[in-house]
Amino acid sequence: MALARAAGQAGPGAALALLWLLVRAAAPPAVCAPGDSGCLRLTVADLFDRVIRHSGRIHSLSTALCAELENRFPPRDNELGKPARRCPTAGMLTPNGKEYAQKIPREELTYVILKLLHAWKEPLSHFNQHIEHHQELPDDSLSKAKQISKMVHELETGIEKVTEKMQLMGIISNSLHGMASSEASGFSSTNEANMMSDSDFIHCFKRDSNKVQCYLKILKCRIMPENSC
């Protein structure tokens, strides 16, 4: 209160600066950073809320970037007049729809989430290097692409923290240890991914980012059915 009064006496500019600092201090971090011991004190529900919010931001960014790229570079059509898009993770087995995702074991659903994120890390890095040479793209689009790549790494770290917490509490088994990192990327062909248009590539990522967010919500509801979701 004393700080607020002092800021008010100092003028509107100081008051706004203080308000911004207070909001930043009150806002929780998006996900658990490596070495963040504070995550250990959070409940599983709190951790899930963090990663679900973070995955939602990733999906929103990818949706915006996809629209920007499609406006500048319309999707290619093949000779039959159908889009040439074939998502490189199409060969990866994932639950087809909410009903099936609710039936598979919780460990398997957790593994699918980590596997999808792991599959996109390297391709997104290559995509960022590729579009840096696009003279037609505005800086805002380039910034979105870099932010998406960074946030995918952060989300994977956050979900690993949730997984560790669930394993310590006996909610899920320890069978997931090392599975995502030892798995192949899941891309059907590196050359195929490289040959995709930029808008097709981001469309595919947007689709998978939506899957990750949906799977996280389903997993939380299955582990904490008291939320009635």
Salt bridges, closest charged atoms under 4 A:
ASP49 OD1 - LYS220 NZ 2.50
GLU68 OE2 - LYS144 NZ 2.93
GLU70 OE2 - ARG85 NH2 3.48
GLU99 OE2 - LYS103 NZ 3.44
GLU122 OE2 - HIS126 NE2 3.31
GLU132 OE2 - LYS146 NZ 3.80
GLU136 OE1 - HIS134 ND1 3.43
ASP140 OD2 - LYS144 NZ 2.36
GLU154 OE1 - HIS54 NE2 3.17
GLU156 OE2 - HIS118 ND1 3.58
GLU156 OE1 - LYS121 NZ 2.65
GLU192 OE2 - ARG86 NH1 3.14
ASP198 OD1 - HIS130 NE2 3.02
ASP198 OD2 - HIS134 NE2 2.55
ASP200 OD1 - ARG85 NE 3.35
ASP208 OD1 - ARG207 NH2 2.85
